[in-house]
């Protein structure tokens, strides 16, 4: 059944393993005895009889993922507004997208883009929200594209060779 399921989800590898278990462990029998002693009742001998071993089976599935087009995880940051300022009704969005992770060996890593950088522009697409990033990497897939980012106080320009979707 595990192999059939692996084929249906297109898994590359499946690991099937079992775990030995018994419904009545030594500690569960002891707890039963203690409970009966508290109530002043008797213990039924069949409650202490050992049951046949019970095995539970588990499976883990792995699939190879395609290399990402750019290889970053981002969030949209908002500046916290001064709570004492009556004119400031809601947080103000910061420009760009903050990089919270860079995937190893990805185009972003090869272009020396690092965690903490803020992506501002890819090609001619200004990045306002994560959907803009998705649209830009899809549009420029398989191409070398200029990228503008902010690293600390410095604005950095680099070129990234995006992967293509096969």
N, C-alpha and C positions, 0 to 999 in steps of 0.2 A: 504494500500500500504506500509506503514511504517513497519508493522509486517511482510509482505512478504519479504521485503528487509532485515529486521533483520535476518530472517531465512536463506536467501541466503548467508549472510556474516557471519553466525554463531555467531551473537551477543547474549550476555547473557541478556542484558537489553536494552530497548529502551525508550526514553523519547520523547513524542510528545507534542509540545506546539504551541500556536498561539499568534500572535501579531496583535493588532488592529491597523489599519492604515486608513487614509483617503487621497485620492488623493489631496483634496483641504483643506489644513489646514488654520487656521486664518492667519498665517504669509505669506502663499503663496498667499492668496487673497489680503492682504495688499501690497505685492510686485507687484501684477498685477495692482492695483490701482495707485501706484507710477509710474510704467512704463508708463501707459497710460497718466498720468498727465504730465510727461516729454515730451512726444511726442505730447501733446496737442490733443490727440484723445479721443474717447469715449470708454466706457467700455461696452461690451456686457453683458447683465443681466444673460445670461445662463452660463457665466464664473464664476459667483458668487453663483450660485445655489448649495446647499449642495448635495453631492452625497451620495448614500447609503454606509454604513460602509463597509470597505474592511478588510478581515482577511487574514493574511499570515500564513502558517503553516510550522513548522520546526521540524526536528527530530534529536536527538543525539543518537548514538549507542555506547554501551560499551561491551567489550569482556574481559574475564579473560585471562590473559597471563600466560603461564607456568612459573614457577620459573626458573630463569636463571641458567645455569650450574655453572658459577663462580660468576657473578654479579658485573662486573666492566665495566666502559667506559674508553677507553684509547686513547692516541694520541702518535704519533712518534715525538720526539723532535729532532731538529737539532741545533747544536751550530752555533751561528752567527760568521762568519769569519771577521777578522779585515779588514775593507775596505781599509786600507793603505797598506796591504800586497799584493804585486803583485803576489806572488806564490800561494796564496789561491784563486782558481778559483770558488769554490762553497762551500756551507755550509757542515759541517761535521756532520754526524748522531751521536747522543748520543746512548750509549748502552741501550737496553731495551725499555719498553713502559711505559710512564708516565700515572698514574691513575688520571683521572679528576673527577671521581664520583664513589662511591660505593653504590650499591643498598641495602637498609635496609633489614635486616633478610636474606641476601644472604649468600652463603658459604664464600665469601670474607669478609663480615662484621663479621661473626662468628669467622673467623680466625684473626680478628683484623687488617685486611689490610685497610689502610686509604687513602683518597684523598691526592695526593702529593707523594705517594710511587712510585717507579719505578720497575715494574716487569722485572726480568732478565731471570728467568728460571722456567718452570713448568715441573716437572718430569725430563726427559732427553732432553726436547725441549728448546733450547735457543731461546728467543724471540727477533727477529730482526724487525718484522713488525706485524701489527694486524692480518694478515692471519695466522701467526705462533701461536698466542694466540687461534684463532678459532680452528685450527687443534689440538692443545694440549688439550683443554677442551673437544673436541669431542672424542679424543682418550682415555682420562682418565675419561670420564663420569661415575658417580656412584662409583668412587674409591676415596680413600684418597691418596693424592699425595703431595710430597714435593715441596715447592715453595721457590724460592730465590728472594729477592727483596732488593732494596736499599732505606733506609729511612734516608734522609739527607746524612751524611757522613758514616753512619753505614750500613753494609750489614747484612740483617736479613734473617734467615731461619725459615720457619714455615710449617705446614702441613694443607692442605685444603681438606675437604670432599666435593667433587664436587657432584652436583645433577645429576640425570640421566634423560634422555628423555624417557618419557613413551609412 
